[in-house]
Amino acid sequence: MDKIKQRIDELINKINKASYEYYALDEPTITDQEYDDYYMELLSLEEKYPELKRKDSPTNRVGGVVLEKFEKVTHNTPMLSFDDIFNEEELELFDERIRKVVNNPTYTLEPKMDGLSGSLIYKNGILVRGATRGDGITGEDITENIKTIKSIPLKLTKDIDIEVRGEIYMSKLSFEKANVERRKKGENEFANPRNAAAGSVRQLDSSIASKRNLDYMAYFIPNPEDYGLKTQSDSLKFLKELGFKTNYKLNGYAHNTKDIEKYINNLSTIRKELPFAIDGVVLKVDSLDDEKKLGFTARVPRWGIAYKFPAEEVLTTLKEIKYTVGRTGKITPNAIFSPVHVDGSLVSKATLHNFDYIKEKDIRVGDIISVRKAGDVIPEVVEVKLDRRQDDSKETIMITNCPICNSNLVKKDANHFCTNDKCDSRKIEGLIHFVSRKAMNIDGFGERIVEDFYNMNYIKSIDDFYTLYKYKDELKTLEGFGEKSIDNLIGSIENSKNNSLERLIFALGIRYVGDKTAKILSMNYKTIDNIINADYDSLKEIDDIGEKIASSIVDYFNDENNINLINKLKELGLNMNYLGKEINTSNENINGKTFVITGTLSLPRDEIKEKIESLGGKVTSSVTKKTDYVIVGESPGSKEAKAKELNITILNEEDYNNLIM
């Protein structure tokens, strides 16, 4: 029995060491397979010898305890939050207040995690209680749920009594996975990682919390002097030594507001690439003696402050739903709302995607809506504030006719379409697409110019671009069109005739054929005639071309009008051949492999992508089980974390250069 106990102790030590290296240091020394082997052996021994199972065993993390309610707990030291500031002026005022008490202060700078505060109590190094912040004085006992969080050590590296405070949060990757599961079950999705974490940690059934993959970032010790610590930075180092995950790689130091502003700006630039959500920066006076001098107000510490990033989600009133028609006839509803500043830009409209989106969120004119920028670029409506809806609001009803040509609409999948090929709006959108940067890249054609030329009958179809020179004299009479600008425009049109085939294929606007698919087609078939003659089965055999795309290509080239257009473009002198580099499949490290690029690299991403594709590889934007390599630069963010989770090979720039040689 002693040997069994000795082996259990040995396994727990191995697993705890591996967890510390993985979660706290981000430097794993054993493989996932080895970790799983140790874990399964420990589980087997504990099932066979339950009397030997330790309270701090890693197998306790699976949860399973179901509580009737959460018990209230009183914090030994109040869990006070910091005051918020939002701009440089307020930052300078904070610094001035500090300097009235402290000479030449040093500040620690830490990312402000977007989660919820949690307190952990350890006795003799063993976790005995976890609690929420609550109102700062009284919180809720969430010990059973806390135990399921893998980055929280059940046993510290030192056998001490201590309280540790930190942030309970959900990583972006775990958030995405949780919402996938909720969609499968027909449940409402979590609105954001913070709400997801808060809801998960307050589940009465700890097995549910376990499945949510919560995380914990330690940042504070209420009584640091008891452990001989002199500064906040010493406290963070001590927490790391005890086995906690800290933000040591992202934390910074500052001696003045200039240093602080530089840190804030740098953190802002990498914010979206981080594997977790942050909403600002926490500033603390580093010296604990200085903290004592500064003290507290009745509700907040005087020695710290929270700088909040500009709001990414703001509220406004929906004034109108306006419908637009795309080049394929797709009808897109758009929200028109009172102008608001979102992440630095003044916006007044956002796409509502399709009517199913409107129904799902029950969006109505007159509603108070929250708006944010998707991917920091495109405004989108996040949700309706139902508690602020007017009693006389009316449910939105989908239009039945095209807003431009009045043709009847047809629903396909989730979208409605205008089926009138001659609809002016469809034709204009198709022409705008043809000249766009990723298509034929004809400089000088903004959306407004294309629309004006269409209405003036200069350009009614794609081939009309290449006979625009006939109207040179008429164009000179238009406001804003001098001889030089017209010559440049016509010159750009002429230059586009020399584009490689993939640009033309994309520019034609074939349904489901994006720029990537256009290149795949062109690389495989070389000429447009070969693509025209390709049948459904041969198209389907090509990687990344599925049934929908294959059918769409065949349908497009079976249309006599489209073949007539191709023939006109041939007569006008457009290139119909693939001019890109031939694929060299001799490099087995690259050929047939899938790559993801993340972070900042010395080479442009487009250049790396082009090189990989020229060697038979494929570059995608998302890390999945099918990914072979992830090329990582500086500040790689969540994609690197996902690659590690899936045990995918990670390459730095030097590794990549060696691979392509």
N, C-alpha and C positions, 0 to 999 in steps of 0.2 A: 504493500500500500504506500510505503514511503517513496518508492520509485515512481509510482503513479502521481503522487502529489508533486514530486520533484519535476516530473515531465510537464504537468499542468502549469506549474510556476514558470518553467522554462518557456513554454509556448506563449504564456501571457506576456512575458518579458519581450519575446521576439515580436509579437504582434503590436505591443505598445511602442516598441522602438521603431517599427516600420511605420506605424501611424504618425508618430512624431516627425519622422524624416519626410513623410509624404505631405502631411498637412501643415506642420509648423515651419519646416525648412524648405519644402518644395524640392527636396533632393532625395528621391527614393533610391534605396540601395538594393532592394530585392524586387523581383518581378511580381505582377499581379497573381500569377499562377502560384508562386511560392507563398504569397500571403494567403491565398485561398486554401492551399494545402495545410498550412499551420492552423488556420481557422477551423477547417473541417475536422482536423485531428482533435483540436481542443473541444469542439462541440461533441464529438463522439465520446471522448473520455468523460465529459461532464454528464452526458446522458447515462453512461454506464456506472459512474460513481457520483451521483448527485450530492452526496454529503461532502465532497471535496470542492464543489463549485464555490468560487470566491465572489464576494459582493462586487468587486471591481473587474470581473471578467468581461472581456469585450463582447461576449455572446449576449450580454444583457441589453445590447443596443437594439435588438430587433423589436423591442416593445411588446405589447400584449396586455399590459395592465389597463383595465377600464375603470375609471373613476366615476363616482356619482356627481361630484362637483370638485372645484378647485378650492383648497383651503387657503385662507388669508394668512399672510406672514408679514411681520413688521421688520423693516430693514434696520439693522444695527446703526447704520449711518444713512441719513436721507439720500436718495438717489436724485439729486438735483440736475436739471438740464441747463444748458447754456442759453444765454440770450442770442438772438440771431441778428446778423448784420447783412447788408445786401450790396454795398458798394464801397469804393475806395475812400470816400469821405468818412463813412462810418468806421472804416478800418483805422484811419488816421486818428479819429477821436478816441477809439479804444486804446491805441498805442500811447496817446497823450495821457490818458487816465493812469495807465500802468506806470509811465515814467514819472508821474508825480510822487509815486511811492517807492519805485525801484529804479536804481541807477543801471543803465545799460542792460536791459533785460535780454535774455535769450528765449526764444519761443520754440516749442516743438510744433510741427505742422503735420496733421494726420488727415487722411481722407475721411470725410464724414459718411459713414456707411448708412445706407438707406434700409434700415431694418427696425428692430425694436430692442431696447436695452434689456439685458438679462444679468442677474446676479447669481454667482456660484459660491457655495460654502463648502470648504474642505476641512475635514478633521483628520489629523495624522496623515495628510496627503490623499485621503479618500473622499470622493465626491459624496456629500450627504444631502445637499439641497440645491435646487435651482428655483429661481423666482423671477417673475416679471417686475418691471419698474412700478407698475400701477400708478398711483398718484404721487409717487416719490417717497411716501412714508410707508404705505401699505401696498403690497403686491400679492400675486397669486403663486402658490406652490406648484411649479410645473416640473418637478424633479423627474418623474417618469418619462416625460417627453424630452427633457434635456439629455437624459442618458442615451437617447437614440442618435444624438448628433456626434458623428465620428470625430470631428475636430475638437471636441471637448474631452480632455483626458479624464478617465474615471479614476485614475491614480496618478498623482504628480511624481515628478522625479525626486522630490524632497518630502519627507514625512513631516509636514508642517500644517498648522492651522492657518487658514487664510481665506479672505473673501476676494473674489476676482469679478470684475465687471467688464462687460463687452457687449457686442452687438450680435443678436441672433438674426440671421439673414438667409435668403435663398439665392443661390447663384443664378445667373441668367440661363445657364444650361439646364439646371434643375427646374427652373420656372417654365422653360419651354416644354420639358418632358411632362411636367405636371399638367400643363394645359392640353397636351396631346391626349393624355389619359382621360381628362375630364371631357374632352370632345367625344372620345370613343364611347363614354358612358352617357352622353347626352346631357352632361352637367354644364352649368355656366362656367366660363373660363375665369381665372383669377385676373383682376384688373392690372396688377403690377406685382413685382417680386416682394415688395414690402407687405402688401395685403396678404399675399400668399404665405409669407413667413409668419405673420401675426395669426392668421387663421389656423395654420398648421400646428404651431406651438401650443395653441389653446384647444386642441382636440382632447376630449376625455378618454378616447381610446388611443393609447400610445403607439399601437401598431400602425395607425394611420400617419402619425407624425413621423414614424420611422421611414415610411415609404416616400416621404416628401423630400428627403435628402437635404435637410437644413444644414446650416454652417454656423460657425461662431468665430468672431474676431475679438480677441482680448485687448483691452486698451487702458485699464485703470485698476489700481489697488487703493482702497479707501484709507488704509493705514500704512503707508509705505515705510514710515520711520521705524516701525516694529521690525523691519527686515534689513535695517542699516542702509536704506536707499536715500540718496540725496537729491535726485532729480527725477523728472518724469521720464526722461530717456533711460535712466537706470531702471525704472519700473518696467518699461517695455522690454528691456533686455532680460530682466529677471523673469518676466512672464514667459518669454521664449525659452529660457532655461528650464522652467517648470514643465514645459511641454505644450504650451499654448501656441496657437496660430496668432501671429501679429502682422501688422502691415509694415514690417521693418524695411521692406524693399521700396515702399512708396513714401514712407515718412520723411520729413525734412526738418531743417533748422533755419532760424532766421534771427537777425539782429536788428532789423528795421523794417519799415513798411515796404520798402523797395524789394527786399528779399522775399517778403510775404507775397507781394503781387506777382513776382516772377514765378514763385512756386504754384500759385493759384492758376496762372495762365498755362504753365506747363502741364498741370494736372488736367485742366480743361481740355487740352488737345488730345490726351490719351484716354479721356473718360469713357468714350464709347467702346474702346477696345478692351477695357477691363472686364474680368469675368464676373464682376458683381456690380450692382448699382450703387452710385454715390450721389449725394445731392449737395455737397459742399466741402469745406475744409474746417477742421477744428483746430483752433489756436490755443495753446496753453503755455503759461510761463513755465520754463523748464525747472528752475530752482524751487525745491519744496519749501525752503526757508522763505523765499519770496512769496510763494503761495500763502503761507501763514500770515505774512505781513498784509497781504491784500484782502484775505478773508472772504466772507460771504455777505450778500444782502439777505433779506428774509427769504428770497426764493431762488437766487442764482449765485454761482461762484463769481467773484470779481476777477479772478486770475485766468479766466478762459472765455472764449467767445466762439460762435459758430458762424462762419461766412457761408452764406447760401448762394449756390449758383442761380442765375436767372431762371424764372419759372419756365418749364418746358411744356406744361399743360395749363391752359388758362380757360376761363369761362366767358361765354359770350351768348348772344341771343340769335337763334336761327330765324332769318327774315324771309327766306325763299328757298325753294328747291328748283333748280334750273336744269333742264335736260339738254345735253349736247350729243352730236352724232359723230362717231369716228369713221375712219376710212373703210372699215369693214362693215359699217352700218350699225355697229354696237352703240346702244343708247346708254349714256353715263349720266346718272343724277349727280348734281353738284350742290353742296350746301353753300348758300350765300348768307353771311352773317355780319353782324356789326364788327368793324375792323378792330383787331386786337394785336398786341405785340406778342409774338411767340418765338422764344429763343433768338431774340435780336431782330426779327423781321415783322413788319406790319402786314398782316394777312386778313383777307375778307372772304375767302372761299376755300373749299376743300372738297375733294372727291368723295362721293358716297358709294362708289364702286358699282353697285347694282341694286335692284329693288329688294332682293333677299336681305342685303345688308341693312337696308332701311327697316324692313320688317323685324329682323332679328333684334335690332336696337330700339325699335319702336320710335323712330325719329319723326317729329312733327314740327311744322312751322310754328314759331312762337316759343319753342322749348329753350331752356337754358342748357347749352351743350358745353362739354369740355373739348378743347382742341389742342393738338400737339403736332410736332413735326415728325413724321415717320422717317427714320434714318437721317434725321437732322435736315431734311430737304423738303419733302412734300407734306403740306398740312393735311391732317386727317381728323375726323370726328371720333373721339374715344368713346364717349357715352353721353346719355341724356340724364340730367338731374331730375329724376322723376318726382322727387319730393317738392320740386319747385314748379311743377307743371300747372298751367292754368286749368280751371274747371271746364272751360268751354273749348279746350283744344280738340282738334279733329284729326282722326287717323289719316295718314298719308295714303292716297290711292294712286297706283301706277297709271301713267298715261297710256292710251291705247293707240295713238297715232304719232307718227314722226313729227317732231316739232318744226321741221324745216319743210318737208314736202307733203305732209299729212297722210302718207301711206300707212296702212295698217302695220302694227308691230307684231313680230313673231318671237316667242320665247324659246331659246335654245340653252339648255343647261341652266345656269343661274342668270343669264343675261337676256335682254330684249334687243331685237335687231330691226332696223329698217331694211326691207328687202328690195327697195327700189334702187337699182344700179345707177340710175340717172339722178339720184338725190344730190342736189348741189353741195350740201354739207359733206357728204361722203366723198365726193370727187375732190373738193378742196382739201380735205384732210389727207387724202391719198397723194395729192400733189405736194403738200407740205412734207409728208413723209419721204417722198422721192428725193427731195433736195437736202434732206437733213444730214447731219454730220456723219452718222454711222452708215447712211445709205450712199447716195452719189456725192455728198459733200460739196454741193455747189454754193460757193460763197456769194453773199449778197442777197440771198432770198430769205427774208424773215417771213413769219406767218402772215403779217399784214400785207406785204408786197404780193405774195402768192394770191391771197384773197382778192386784192385790187386787180391784179392782172387777169384773174378768172372773170371777175365781174365786167372787165373791159373787153373780154373776148380775145385777149392775146394768148392765153393759155387755158385750154379746155381739157386737154389730155396730156399724158406724159410726153408724147412725141413732140408736142408743141413747144416744149422748152428748147428744142434743137432747131426750131425755125423762128425763134424770137428775133433773130438778127434782122428779119424782114421788116420789123416794126421800129427799127432804130430811130428813124426820123420822128415817128409819133411819140416815142418814149422821151425824146428830148424836150417835149412840150410839157411833160409832167413835172410837178413841183418836186424838187429834191433830186432830179435826175439830170446831171450834166453829162457832157460827152465822155469824160474820163470814167465816171461811175458806170455808164452804160457799156463802155469798152471793157471795163473790168468784169462786169456781169457776164457779158457774152464770151469773154475769154475764159472765165471760170466754167461756163457751160461746155465750151469746146474741150477744155482740159478733162472734164469728167468722162469724155468718150474713151479715155485711155485707162479708166479704172479697171481693176481686176474683176472677174466675173462675179465673185461673191457679193460685191457691193450692189451690182445690178439685181441679182436675185433677191437680196434683202429689200432693195428699193421698190421692187414690183408690188410689194405688200401682200404676198401670198399668206393666207391665214395660217397661223402657228409657226411660220418660218421666221425666226429672229436672225440676228446677225451671226450668231454662233452656228445655227443650223445651215444658214446660207454658205458659210465657209466650209462646213463639212461636206455639203453637196458638191461644191465647186472643186474641192480637193479630190473627191472621189470620182467625179464624172468629167472634169477638165473643160468641157464645152457645154454651152446651153443646149445644143441639139441633143447631146447625150442625156441631159436631164429631161428634156421634153420627151424623149423616147423611153425613159426608164419606166418600168412597170411597178406596180404596187409591191410585189414580192421582193424584187431586188432592192427597192428602197428600204423595205423593212429590215433587210439583212444588215444595214449599216448601223453601227453603234450610235445611240442617241436619237435615232429616228424611229418613232413608234408608229402605231396604227393611225392615230389622228393625223400626224404630220404627213405620213405617206399618202393617205387618202386625199388630204388637202392639195398636195403637190400634183397628184394625178388629175384631180378635178380641175385645178387651175389650167393645166396645159391641155385638157380636153375641151376647153372653151375656145371656140373659134375666134372670138373677139380678142382674147389674150394672145393667140398665135399671130393674129394680124398685127397686133401691137409690136410683138417681138420682131416680126419681119420689117416693119417700118423703122424700128430702131437699128436693125442691121443695115438697111439702106442709108440711114443717116450717119453711119460710120461708127457706131458704138462697138467697143470690144466685146466679144462674146466668149472669151477664153479665160481660163484661170491663169493668172500671172504670178501667183505666189510661189514660194519655195517648195520643191518636191519633198515629200516626207522621206527621211533617212531612217530606216528601221533597224539599223545595225547596232545601235546602242540598247542593249537589253535592259539596262537600268532605267531607261526612259520609255521605250516603246511599249505601248499598251498599259502604261501606269497612269494613275490619277493623282494629280497634285492640287494642293491648296496653298495659296500664298497669303501670309499675314504679317503685319508689322511693317516697320520702315526699313527699307533696304537701300543699298547704294545704287543699285540698278533700277531703272523704271520697271514697274510690274508688267507693262505691255511688252517690254523687251524680253523679260523672263518667260512670259506666256508664249510669245511667238517662237522662242527658241525651243521650249518644251514641245510645242505642237509640231515644229519642223522635224523633231526626232520621234514623232509618233505618240507622244504623250498627250494627256488631256488635263486642262486646268479648270477646276470648278470653284464655286464660291463657298460651299459648305463642307464641313468635315463630317463624313459618314463612315460606316464600316467598309465601304468600297474604296475609300481614300487610301493610297499607298504611302504618300509622303506629304508632310506639311513643312513648307519652307518658312522659317521664322526669322523676322528681323527684330528691330527694337520695338518695345511696347506691343507685343503680339496679342495680348488679351485672351478672350474666351476660346478662340480657335485652338490655341496651344493647349489650353486646359482640356478641351474635348479630345484632342489628339492623344494626350496622355491617358485620359480615361479609357479610350478605345485601343490603347497600346499601338498607336500608329507611329511609324518612324518620323522623327523630327530632324530636319536639316537646318543648319545655319547657312549663311551665304557661302562660306568656304566649302562646306559639305556639298552644296549644290554645284559649285564650280567643279569640284572633283568628279561629281556624278556625270556631268555632261562631257567630260574630256574623253 
